[in-house]
């Protein structure tokens, strides 16, 4: 028996075979994440932050090295008077007019009264010290009858003979250096630096007017590490007058 196909069945079968698949959906745009906006910084917050920074800077530890550029100084005039004319015993009251040497003294340092005995035995003429750290000091000694400088090593040894502290510092020193420098007038200065276990010393020596002048700047090691800029300044400020 022949099979009878209806037209509608043929049409439906043909349509199913030739029908195109539906087009893909249009691509969706990627979702953008917008970061939250930063809160506005108020003027009050900025001022508070600046004030805090200023407070931190102002309260920095005192162990930081002192800056010599921020230290005030006064100029000391030394007369190198003899023991008989020293300490108001017939001496010239106008130190500036009769000065034989000068050096800078940091503001706040105190002058130590030098006795006539000190002056007569080791030639100490003037001395200043830091009242907050009394071992931090500068002083000057002088001796007559020296028309010129001897060799550097001889000078240092002679200075130590009359200064027990200097002897001890040299004996325990990690390093001792010496140099010879001239000022703008051609005057020769011997410069010594002694780095000891317990302390540090800077010494400047020169001859003028038939006298030998020795300027000392001493400090214990902890004070030296903190204040060396100031101490080097006062060491370099020493010079004779005339």
C-alpha positions in Angstrom: 0.0 0.0 0.0 1.4 3.3 -1.0 2.1 5.8 1.8 0.3 9.1 1.4 2.2 12.2 2.6 0.2 15.3 3.3 1.5 18.6 2.0 1.5 20.1 5.4 3.8 17.4 6.7 6.2 17.9 3.9 6.3 21.7 4.4 6.8 21.3 8.1 9.7 18.8 7.6 11.4 21.0 5.1 11.1 24.1 7.2 12.7 22.3 10.1 15.6 21.2 8.0 16.4 24.6 6.4 15.5 26.9 9.3 18.6 29.1 10.4 19.5 29.2 14.1 18.4 32.4 15.9 21.1 35.1 16.0 23.1 35.4 19.2 22.0 38.1 21.7 23.9 41.4 21.3 26.9 41.6 23.6 26.3 43.3 26.8 28.6 46.2 27.9 31.0 45.4 30.7 29.9 46.6 34.1 32.1 49.4 35.2 32.9 49.7 38.9 33.2 53.3 40.0 35.5 53.7 43.0 34.0 55.7 45.8 35.1 59.2 45.8 37.7 60.3 48.5 36.2 62.3 51.3 37.1 66.0 51.0 39.9 67.0 53.4 38.7 69.9 55.5 40.7 73.0 56.3 40.6 72.1 60.0 42.1 68.7 59.3 45.0 70.2 57.3 45.7 72.8 60.1 45.7 70.1 62.7 48.1 67.9 60.7 50.5 70.9 60.3 50.4 71.7 64.0 51.2 68.0 64.8 54.2 68.0 62.4 55.5 71.2 64.0 55.2 69.8 67.5 57.1 66.6 66.5 59.9 68.7 65.0 60.1 71.0 68.0 60.4 68.1 70.4 63.3 66.3 68.6 65.6 64.5 71.1 68.4 66.6 72.6 70.9 63.9 71.7 71.0 65.2 68.2 74.2 67.0 67.4 74.2 70.8 68.0 74.3 73.0 65.0 77.0 75.6 65.4 75.1 77.9 63.0 72.3 78.2 65.5 74.6 78.9 68.5 75.3 82.4 69.6 78.8 83.4 70.7 80.5 86.3 72.4 84.1 87.3 71.7 86.5 87.0 74.7 89.5 89.3 74.9 92.5 87.8 76.8 95.3 89.9 78.2 97.8 87.2 79.1 98.8 89.3 82.1 101.4 88.1 84.6 100.4 86.7 87.9 101.3 90.0 89.6 99.0 92.0 87.4 96.1 89.5 87.3 92.7 89.3 88.8 92.3 93.0 89.6 95.7 93.3 91.2 96.9 96.3 89.3 95.7 94.9 85.9 94.3 96.9 83.0 90.5 97.0 83.3 90.1 97.6 79.6 90.7 94.0 78.3 89.8 94.9 74.7 92.5 97.6 74.5 95.2 95.4 76.0 94.1 92.0 74.5 96.8 89.7 73.2 94.4 87.0 72.0 90.7 86.4 71.3 88.3 83.4 71.0 84.6 82.8 70.8 82.6 81.6 73.9 79.1 80.1 73.4 76.3 82.1 75.0 75.5 80.6 78.4 78.9 79.3 79.2 80.4 80.5 82.5 83.8 81.9 83.2 85.9 80.2 85.8 88.0 82.4 87.9 91.7 81.5 87.5 93.7 81.8 90.7 97.1 83.4 90.8 98.5 80.1 91.8 97.2 78.4 88.7 98.5 81.3 86.6 101.9 81.0 88.2 102.3 77.2 87.9 100.8 76.2 84.5 100.2 79.6 82.9 96.4 79.3 82.7 95.1 82.7 81.7 91.4 82.1 81.1 88.8 79.4 81.2 85.1 78.9 80.3 82.8 75.9 80.8 79.4 74.7 80.0 77.3 74.8 83.2 75.1 71.9 82.0 78.2 69.7 81.3 81.1 71.1 83.4 83.7 68.9 81.8 83.0 70.5 78.5 85.3 73.6 78.5 87.8 75.8 76.8 90.8 77.4 78.3 94.1 79.1 77.4 97.6 78.8 78.8 100.7 80.9 77.9 104.4 80.8 78.7 107.0 83.5 78.2 110.4 83.2 76.5 109.3 81.4 73.3 110.2 83.5 70.2 109.3 80.7 67.8 107.6 77.3 67.7 109.6 74.1 68.4 108.8 70.9 66.4 105.2 69.8 66.8 106.0 66.6 68.8 108.1 68.6 71.3 105.4 71.2 71.8 102.7 68.6 72.6 105.0 66.7 75.0 105.9 70.0 76.8 102.2 70.9 77.2 101.5 67.5 78.7 104.2 67.9 81.3 102.1 70.6 83.2 98.7 69.0 82.5 97.9 65.7 84.1 94.6 65.3 82.3 96.3 65.9 79.0 98.9 63.2 79.8 96.2 60.7 80.6 94.3 61.6 77.4 97.3 61.1 75.2 98.3 57.9 77.0 94.9 56.3 76.3 94.2 57.9 72.9 93.0 55.9 70.0 94.3 58.6 67.6 96.5 61.7 67.8 96.8 64.0 64.8 98.9 67.2 64.3 98.9 69.7 61.6 100.5 73.1 60.7 98.4 75.9 59.4 98.9 79.6 58.6 96.5 82.4 59.0 95.9 85.2 56.5 98.9 87.1 58.0 101.3 84.1 57.6 101.3 83.3 61.4 101.9 79.6 62.0 99.6 77.6 64.3 100.1 74.0 65.3 96.7 72.2 65.5 96.3 68.9 67.5 93.3 66.6 67.8 93.3 63.9 70.4 90.7 61.2 70.3 90.8 59.4 73.6 88.8 56.6 75.2 87.1 58.9 77.7 87.4 62.3 76.0 88.3 64.4 73.0 90.6 67.4 72.9 91.4 70.1 70.3 94.5 72.2 70.8 95.8 75.2 68.9 99.3 76.5 69.6 101.2 79.6 68.3 103.9 82.0 69.2 103.7 85.8 69.3 105.3 88.6 71.3 107.9 86.2 72.7 105.1 84.0 74.2 103.7 80.6 73.5 99.8 80.5 73.6 97.9 77.2 73.8 94.2 77.1 73.4 92.4 74.0 74.6 88.8 72.7 73.9 88.0 69.6 75.9 84.9 67.4 76.2 84.0 63.9 77.4 83.2 61.5 74.5 79.4 61.6 74.8 79.4 65.4 74.8 81.9 65.5 71.9 79.7 63.4 69.7 76.7 65.7 70.4 78.4 69.1 70.4 81.4 68.7 68.1 80.2 71.4 65.6 80.1 74.0 68.4 83.4 72.8 69.9 85.2 72.9 66.5 83.9 76.4 66.0 85.4 77.7 69.2 88.6 75.9 68.5 88.9 77.5 65.1 88.0 81.0 66.5 91.3 81.3 68.5 93.8 83.9 67.3 96.4 86.3 68.6 96.0 90.1 68.4 98.5 92.4 66.7 
